Amino acid sequence: MDKKDLMESIMKYQFYALDLNLYLDNFPECENAKRDYKEISMKLSESMCIYEEKYGQLTNFGSSDNSNPESWTHDPWPWQRKIRRKN
């Protein structure tokens, strides 16, 4: 999986986890949602670890183990990226 695919995967898992979290706020006894939340959370954590091992840390708030703090300066910041629009 390349960098772009891995980041898309992380974003999808983050969305799923948030959505399930909101669902569980309303239906805290739903066993299927609890099971799905645990599964998605594990996949999210695994994907984030793989990304950080290959491409550097995802956050700057101390939750990432990064032996190369300069890696933040290698990639463009979000506002520096060119947006590709689909026609």
N, C-alpha and C positions, 0 to 999 in steps of 0.2 A: 504494500500500500504506500503510495507516495504522500508527500507532505500535504497536498491539497485534499486528497481523499481522506486522510487521517483527521485533518481539521474539520472537514464536513461531518465525519462520523462523530467527533466530539461534540459538535454543535447540535447534532440530532439527539444524542444521548442526553445532553443538558436540557434540551427542550422536553424530551420524554420525562426526565426525572422531575422537572419543575411541574409539568402537567399532572403527573401522578401525585406529587406532593400536594397540589391544590385539591385534587380529587379526594385524597385521604383526609384533608382538613374537613371535608364535608361528610365523608363516609369512612370514619376511622376503623370500623370493624370489618371492612371488605378484605377478606383474605387474599383474593386474586390480585387486588391492587397492591397489597403489601408484598406479595411474592414478586410481582412485576417490578415494583420499586427497588427491591433488593437486587434483582437481576440486572436492571438497567444501571443502577448505581455501581455495581461491580464492573460492568462493561465500560462505563464512563471512566472509572478509576484506572482500569487496565489501559484504555486508549490514551488517557492523559499521560500515563507512565511511559508508554511506548513513544509518544510524541516527544516528551521531554528528553528521553534517552537519545533519540535520533536528531532532534532539531533545536533543543534548548527549552528553557522554562516558559511556561504559559502565563504565570503571574509574577508580580514583583512584591508580593506581600508576605514572603517568608514561608509559604506553604510548599514551595518547590525546592527540591534539593538540586542545586546547580553548582558544579565545581567551576563553571566558567561564567561569572557574572557579566562579562563583556558581551556575551551572546545577545544581549538586548539591543546592542547597537548594530548588529549585522543585517537584520531584516528591516524593511521600511515600516514605519508606524502606520496604523490603519488609515490615517488621513493622507498618507503619502502614496498609497496604493492606487493604481489605475483601476477604475471600475469598468468591467466589461459588460456591456448591455447586450442582451439577446434580442435579435430582431424577429 
